Structures are given as C-alpha cells and as structure tokens.
C-alpha cells in the first residue's frame, strides 16, 4: 500500500477549517478562513507542556513499508529518503498547529504581511534563524530553495503545489516577497510552507545530484548515527536556534529519535515485543485484536491504546490505472467494485472494527451526500455537457452493501449478476474460458502490494472476480520497486491511502488534475484527465470563503464518485498505538487534529528514568 502523507506537502499537518468568511492576518500569523487563535506574543501552544524536560530517547518503526533508504535528500524523485527527515531537519517560513487547521504562525519568518490586492505575501525572517552550519538564514536562501524545488531537479509535486506562485523576490537581506498569479486565500499558507535549505548544501550541485550530502537545514534535529539503508537516528541540536520560540516551546524534547526499518509486519511486531523499539502504530485490525496480546500487555509493560481524534477519515481504496485501456470504461470499473464483499471482510477479517469508505473526503464536511444542493448545482450546471446526467438527478453513489437475506436483492450473487450485465454492456463476455472483449483479449488484472498485508483481502476478492471470468494476479514486491512502478504508472490496480484533511486545496491539483496525469511521480495515480474535474479544481483553489470551499469540494467528490475510479476500502475512527510503559510522559491536553507519530515525537518527553539512562549510556569516559 502506498500512503500519501500530509496532503498539502507541507511540513506541518493541517486537518480542519475555521468557520468565518475571509482570510485574516497579523504580523505573527496568517489564517485562510478564520480568526487567529493565538495573539501576538503568546507563550506556547495549548497542547504542549512548556516545562517539559529535555533528554532521553525514543525509538520508532518506519511508518511506511520501506525496505531501505538510499539518500539524505527528501525533495527529489529518485530513491528513498529516511523516515521523517523533512519534518525533523528542515523547517518552513510558517508553521501550522494541531488545533487550527488553516492558520499558521511565524517560524523562520517572524512577520508575514499580505498585500491589499492579495496578490503577494511578504515575509521578514527572524534574525535568530540559523542553519546547522551556523550561517544565518537569508532571503537569498529562501529564493534558492523555491527555485530549486520548482525546477526539474525536484520531485514534480512541488511544481504543482507552488504552481500559483509567480515568483520570489529578495527585497533585502531578511525580507522576501512571494508574488501570486491570482487571488487565492490559500496561497500565503502555501508560500509559508516552503521548506528552506542552505545555499551551501551540495556545494553548488543541482538538487537532483545531492544524494548523500548531509542536509544543511534549520530544524531541531540533525542526522546522527546511521546504519545506512536500515536504521537512522536524529540527534537534537543543543544550539537549536528556535528552542525558546513560542511556536517551539515545549516541543522536540527527546535528545535522540531513532527510526528502525523492517520488511514485514510479523518481524516488526516481534521486534517491538523484544524491546528493539518503543512505539508502534497498528493498521491491521486482526493484528490489533490477536497479536497485540500476551504477558507484557497483561502486566502493563506494554501499553495498548486507542487514541481518539477529530481528523477527517482517511481515504483508502484500490485505485484503477485508467491509462490502461481495460479500465477506461466506467462500467468495467463499477463491475469490478461490485465484486468486493466488504461486509463479509469486516465480519471475518476486521473484527467489525472499520467503517466503509464512501468517497474521497469521508467523514468530513466536504463529503457529498444525497442529491446535489443549490450551492453544488450552481457549480455543476455550467459543466452539464461534460458530465453524465445522473450527477444531477441521482443520489451520489455509495459502495454496495452485501446482505445475507436472499430477498433483499443485495446479496453477493445479486451484485455479481449486476457486474456481469455491466461488463456485457462494455463489450466483455465469457467465452473460451475467460472474460473477453470484442478483440478476444482476456480481462486480466494485477494487484500490487509491498508488504503482503493485502493478501488476505485480495484472496477472497479475487475468488469473486474469477466468478465473472476475470483472471487475477496478486503480486508482492519490494517497496522500492513498487514505488518506481507507481512513479512511471506501470501497474493495474494499487492499494492507496491518503491521510484525511480538513483543509483540502491546491494539493488536489496534483492528485486529480489533468496536468499531473502524465508527470512521472505525480500523485495522480489513477491518470485522471477530465475537464469537468479540472474546472471544479479551479473552484476549490479559488474559494474565498468557507462555504465556497465546502460546496466546491462536495461537487468534486460527487463527480469523482460517479466516475468509479476506486474500489473503496475502510477507515477507523481511532489511532491504534502501543508503546513501552514507564519511558514517556505526555502533555495534559491532546490536540484535536493529529497523526500519532508526529504528535508523540514533537510533544512527548522522556520519563526521569529514560533521561537518566540515556545520559548514563552516553556519558563520555575520561581517558
């Protein structure tokens, strides 16, 4: 499964929206849709402990199924960077919070101002800001970072994310201006999300040739001990320039953060039980119910918790590569989706722990429901000639519900009959031992997976598809190979998860926009090229008010769901985590919008025993 973290490609997590009608800004912060919660001169964020002691260590497992890493540059397409390198080593002009989804406060920039015509934003850098080599952060470094990230040297998503920025101008040594191509209330946040790195990093080499040069960033951590390709530690910088800044007070408290990499879930969980690392997040309900058990859990040596949160639900599903001819007909995609018996899976495999994903913005204000309302219709009517009539007259599609009652008309057999009819309409009929099109080609589909965890899902699903005459191949490959095949769009169907976002915006261009469909490494996995979708994306990114944003994203969700580009999976309403007892403390206040790993590494701290043990183990021995 590929996981798309941090939908805006920001260094912070933005997961909600405020309820007012226009942007707001002050010298110390900018808010896209609402009032700024923390006033100028505030002491610290509410969800941190400003008196948290520094010291100790925490070890985690890589959140993605990496098999290795081969570079120290997270900004390029080729290769794999270590976990959390961007978030711990590099910083941005502004930083978001975990309790305000569309507001950001000054970090590298101490001041942000938006022009009256809203076509530019100017940032004044904090004079204390320093790179790890001791150099001050200058406006020229900001421009250098922007120019490199928007060039062909960087991964393509940066060119999409910053595509509405016309240019960056160095006003003076500490002042930099971002000029925008149009008025868009989100653009100052996008400009503020720019990762900044030193002009000295790579000694003048093009960005895509900077591979193992140690990063020169400004973040609270530097790269420490490395078992290259396997494990990596980040060491807290004792001279971190922002350690007393209000947006960093009480944060990044561990002296060392280590990420370990395992190739499969079983080895990973057994290593956790054996004490090789301290924290793990569970994504498989069966493992959570059956494997996170034993004497260590019974004795309280290992803590198992379900953490509540207010995040939007993650989108997860089997995504079709519509670049392939066999998936271009919507009826074929719809038929393949009808063969999944989710209700059986939830009972037999998931311990009824999940809820079915309905659309692309599940469990949020942006999820389309029923028939389109007046606000959506106002956006859809100009596109009537580009959309199927059902968009205007029918309820938004929901995944099929498989019932056991034969009289319900919704049994698996009923769904397979419906799928067979759709396939026949699309020109696929069973003959000569397979489902074939008019050219005699058999319908064969391949599911790719890197960890093997989807095998228990694909196996029963494949049996249903085979009843339709579809030949199914489930293939487990190394994560690096999977990533490369996805980058060049060499796949049939892929399992994909996108972290829920309460503030969707410009990142959707990279995920669903026509321009991104042919760019290697883009997030447009399904290869979508639809002028109606492009038009709605324009409405999303130009929304000036909260109601405008809600209506435009709901209309987008509706159109995407009528396209049947994915077989929806499932989502959970809690974070399932386990960690070692007695080693950590946490703030009294839990934020509303968060991902557990980043919350833990940024706001928890080591217990007294943890700090003492770390200090003793790392004490220098006198010669």
Secondary structure, 3 states (H helix, E strand, C coil): CEEECCCCCCCCCCCCCCCCCCCEEECCEEECCCCCCCCCCCCCCCCCCCCCCCCCEEEEECCCCCCCCCECCCCCCCCCECCCHHHHHCEECEEECCCCCCEEEECCEEEEEECCCCCEEEEEECCCCECCCCCECCHHHHHHHHHHHCCCCCCHHHHHHCCCEEEEEEEECCEEEEEECCCCCCHHHHHHCCEECCCCCCCCCCHHHCCCCCCCCCCCEEEEEEECCCEEEEEECCCCCCCCCCCCCCCCCCCEEEEECCCCHHHHHHHHHCCCCCEEEECCHHHHHHCCCCHHHHCCCEEEEEEECCCCCCEEEEEECCCCHHHCCHHHHHHHHHCCCHHHHHHHCCCCCCEECCCCCCCCCCCCCCCCCHHHHHHHHHHHHHCCCHHHHCCCCCCCCCCCCHHHCCCHHHHHHHHHHHHHHCCCEEECCEEECCCCCECEEEEEECCCCCHHHHHHHHHHHHHCCCEEEEEECCHHHHHHHHHCCCCCEEEEEECCCCCCCCHHHHHHCHHHCCCCCCCCCCCCCCHHHHHHHHHHHCCCCHHHHHHHHHHHHHHHHHCCCEEECEECCEEEEEEECCCEECCCCCCCCCCHHHHHHHHCEECHHHHHHHHHHCCCCCC
